[in-house]
Amino acid sequence: MLQNSFIHISGIGKKTEHNLWQQGIKTWNALKPPYPEGLTKTILNRLQDGLDRHPEDILNSPDYLYKTLPSNQHWRLFPRFRDSTAYIDIETTGTHQNCTITTIALYDGEQILTFVNGDNLHTFPEVLSQYQLIVTYNGKSFDVPIIKQFFNIEVNQAHIDLRSILAAIGLKGGLKGCEKQLGIDREELSGVDGYGAVLLWRDYGRFKSKDVLDTLLAYNIADAINLEPLLIHAYNRNLQDTPFYPEKRIGPAVYPQSPYTPHPTVVARVKKMLADYSRPY
């Protein structure tokens, strides 16, 4: 989809891009004489200036297009950099900016990695640096600023934040709300939320129970691996508004097997705590 895109060029909006496609200019390489009669000199000059870069320089790294594409069009980066994408989600001790990271789940389409405070959390920045593109839900407001502050690092990867992209196609209500609208079932973890993860970490801090940590990691992993089907849905839905559907449609995600299983007793206990917490007094 990237080589079909012109919207990253200054002065080229969605309407102009669609007009270019309709005039037969569907790829960067298609911009050559004889030009369509409907192509104005002003648009032609903008296109020539905007495409005055070697295509491989653009397509080997997402940096340039990430900076020049409108943020609601970042979904276009996905297929090209899918093999170097990390879906990440963090759990913390709270929602404020000075909170502590407790666990992180990272899924790259093949392997699931987990990072735990007090164990291997310090290795996360090095692992993250191996990827060119990261995908989060609300990560621009929460996950990434906290990661930067907690580890004192820069996060320079191109970043697809699904919150705004999903909202633009009518999927709202938080990560779990979007999942439900697409029929994604968390099964025994349904009803456990971010505050539940805070409670699980507190329990783990008191009792060092493997069952509690496994349940927390299972929840954290669900947050990460469910980002892939959500991104695929958003990509395919946006693709429907282009001439490239269904040719470039992406097939459904294959769910990985989580290495951690939520413990029924622990899940029941945290759900009860959540119910008690939300009960009006």
C-alpha positions in Angstrom: 0.0 0.0 0.0 2.9 2.4 0.6 3.9 2.5 -3.1 0.2 3.3 -3.9 0.3 6.2 -1.5 0.6 9.9 -2.3 -1.0 11.4 0.7 2.4 11.8 2.4 3.4 14.4 -0.1 2.9 18.1 0.9 -0.2 19.5 -0.7 -1.7 16.1 -1.6 -4.9 15.2 0.4 -7.2 12.2 0.3 -9.4 13.7 -2.4 -6.4 14.4 -4.7 -5.0 11.0 -4.0 -8.2 9.3 -5.0 -8.3 11.4 -8.2 -4.8 10.2 -9.0 -5.8 6.6 -8.6 -8.9 7.2 -10.8 -6.6 8.8 -13.5 -4.5 5.6 -13.5 -1.6 6.9 -11.4 -1.8 4.1 -8.8 1.9 3.7 -8.0 4.9 5.9 -7.7 6.3 4.3 -10.9 3.2 5.3 -12.8 4.0 8.9 -12.6 5.6 9.3 -16.0 4.7 10.7 -19.5 2.3 10.8 -21.0 0.5 12.3 -18.1 -3.3 12.2 -17.8 -5.1 15.3 -19.1 -6.7 15.9 -15.7 -3.3 16.2 -14.0 -2.6 19.9 -13.3 0.9 21.3 -13.5 0.7 22.3 -9.8 -0.2 18.7 -8.7 2.5 17.3 -11.0 5.2 19.5 -9.5 4.1 18.6 -6.0 4.3 14.9 -6.9 7.6 15.2 -8.6 9.1 17.1 -5.6 7.6 14.6 -3.1 8.8 11.5 -5.0 12.3 12.9 -5.5 13.8 10.2 -3.2 15.0 6.7 -4.0 12.1 4.3 -3.4 14.3 1.8 -1.6 15.5 4.5 0.8 11.8 5.1 1.8 10.8 1.5 1.9 13.7 0.1 3.9 12.8 2.2 6.9 9.4 3.5 8.1 10.9 6.7 9.5 10.3 9.0 6.5 6.7 7.9 5.8 5.9 7.8 9.5 6.8 11.5 9.8 5.0 12.5 6.6 1.9 10.4 6.6 -1.1 11.8 8.5 -1.3 9.9 11.8 -4.7 8.5 10.9 -3.0 6.9 7.8 -0.2 5.1 9.7 -2.1 1.8 9.1 -0.5 1.9 5.7 2.9 1.1 7.2 1.8 -2.3 8.5 2.3 -4.8 5.6 5.7 -3.5 4.6 7.1 -3.6 8.1 5.0 -6.5 9.5 8.1 -8.7 10.0 9.7 -6.0 12.2 6.6 -5.1 14.2 6.3 -5.3 18.0 2.9 -5.3 19.6 3.5 -4.0 23.2 1.5 -3.4 26.3 2.6 -2.4 29.8 1.1 -3.0 33.2 1.9 -0.5 36.0 1.2 0.3 39.6 -1.3 3.0 38.6 -2.4 5.4 35.9 -0.3 8.5 36.8 2.9 9.4 34.9 5.2 8.6 37.9 3.9 5.0 38.2 6.2 2.0 38.1 6.1 -0.6 35.3 5.4 -4.0 36.7 5.2 -6.2 33.6 5.5 -5.8 29.8 4.2 -8.1 27.1 5.7 -8.0 23.6 4.4 -10.0 20.6 6.0 -9.8 17.2 3.7 -12.1 15.2 5.7 -15.2 16.1 7.0 -15.1 19.6 5.7 -13.8 22.9 8.1 -12.2 25.3 7.4 -11.1 28.8 9.4 -8.8 31.1 8.8 -8.7 34.9 9.9 -6.1 37.4 12.6 -7.6 39.7 13.5 -10.2 37.1 14.2 -9.4 33.5 12.5 -6.0 33.0 15.8 -4.3 32.5 16.3 -6.2 29.2 13.3 -4.7 27.6 14.9 -1.6 25.9 17.5 -3.8 24.2 14.8 -6.1 22.9 12.6 -3.3 21.8 15.5 -1.7 19.8 15.4 -4.7 17.4 12.0 -3.6 15.9 11.2 -0.9 13.4 7.5 -0.5 14.2 5.5 -0.7 17.4 1.8 -1.1 17.8 -0.2 -0.1 20.9 -3.6 0.9 22.1 -3.5 4.4 23.5 0.3 4.0 23.7 1.1 7.5 22.6 -0.6 8.9 25.7 0.3 6.1 28.2 2.6 3.3 27.4 5.4 5.1 25.5 5.7 8.1 27.8 5.9 5.8 30.8 8.5 3.6 29.0 10.6 6.6 28.2 10.5 7.9 31.7 10.9 4.6 33.5 13.9 3.4 31.4 15.2 6.9 30.6 15.4 6.1 26.9 14.1 7.4 23.7 11.5 5.4 21.7 12.3 6.2 18.1 10.3 3.5 16.3 7.5 4.4 14.1 4.3 3.9 16.2 0.8 2.9 15.2 -1.5 3.8 18.0 -4.8 1.9 17.4 -7.0 4.1 19.5 -7.5 6.9 17.0 -7.3 4.6 14.0 -10.1 2.3 15.4 -12.2 5.3 16.5 -12.1 6.7 13.0 -13.8 3.5 11.7 -16.4 3.5 14.6 -14.7 1.2 17.1 -14.5 2.9 20.5 -14.9 2.0 24.2 -11.3 1.2 25.1 -9.2 -1.8 24.0 -11.6 -4.4 25.5 -14.7 -2.6 24.1 -13.1 -2.8 20.6 -12.3 -6.4 21.1 -15.9 -7.2 22.0 -17.2 -5.5 18.9 -15.0 -7.7 16.8 -16.0 -10.9 18.7 -12.7 -11.3 20.5 -13.4 -13.3 23.7 -11.0 -13.2 26.6 -12.8 -16.2 28.1 -11.8 -16.6 31.8 -10.1 -13.2 31.8 -13.2 -11.4 30.7 -14.1 -8.8 33.3 -10.5 -8.3 34.4 -9.3 -4.8 33.6 -6.2 -2.6 34.1 -7.0 -2.0 37.8 -7.3 -5.8 38.1 -3.7 -6.0 36.9 -2.7 -3.5 39.6 -4.4 -5.7 42.2 -2.7 -8.8 40.9 0.7 -7.1 41.2 0.0 -6.1 44.7 -1.0 -9.7 45.5 2.2 -10.9 43.9 4.3 -8.5 45.9 2.8 -9.8 49.1 2.8 -13.5 48.5 5.2 -14.1 45.5 2.7 -16.6 44.2 3.5 -18.2 40.8 -0.3 -18.5 40.2 -0.8 -14.8 40.6 2.1 -13.8 38.4 1.1 -16.3 35.7 -2.4 -14.8 35.8 -1.1 -11.3 35.5 1.2 -12.2 32.6 -1.7 -14.0 30.9 -3.7 -10.8 31.1 -0.8 -8.7 29.9 -0.2 -11.0 27.0 -3.9 -10.9 26.0 -3.6 -7.1 25.8 -0.6 -7.4 23.4 -1.6 -10.3 21.1 -5.1 -8.9 20.5 -3.6 -5.8 18.9 -2.7 -7.8 15.8 -6.3 -8.7 14.8 -7.5 -5.2 15.6 -4.8 -3.7 13.4 -5.6 -6.2 10.6 -9.3 -5.2 10.8 -8.5 -1.5 10.7 -6.2 -2.0 7.7 -8.7 -4.0 5.7 -11.5 -1.6 6.6 -9.5 1.4 5.4 -8.4 -0.5 2.3 -12.0 -0.9 1.3 -12.0 2.9 0.5 -9.2 2.4 -2.1 -9.0 0.6 -5.5 -6.7 -2.0 -3.9 -9.3 -4.0 -2.1 -9.5 -7.0 -2.0 -6.2 -7.5 -3.8 -4.2 -6.3 -0.9 -6.5 -7.5 1.8 -4.7 -9.2 4.8 -6.0 -12.5 6.1 -7.0 -13.1 9.7 -4.4 -13.3 12.4 -3.3 -16.6 13.7 -3.5 -16.5 17.5 -0.4 -17.7 19.3 -0.6 -20.1 22.3 0.1 -18.0 25.4 2.8 -19.5 27.6 0.9 -18.5 30.7 -2.5 -19.8 31.9 -4.7 -17.7 34.3 -5.4 -19.5 37.5 -9.2 -19.9 38.2 -8.9 -19.2 41.9 -6.8 -16.1 41.3 -9.2 -14.8 38.6 -12.2 -15.3 40.8 -10.5 -13.4 43.7 -9.5 -10.4 41.5 -13.0 -10.2 40.0 -14.5 -10.1 43.4 -12.1 -7.4 44.5 -13.0 -5.4 41.3 -16.7 -5.9 42.1 -16.2 -4.7 45.6 -14.2 -1.7 44.5 -16.9 -0.6 42.0 -19.8 -1.2 44.4 -21.5 2.1 45.4 -21.5 2.9 49.1 
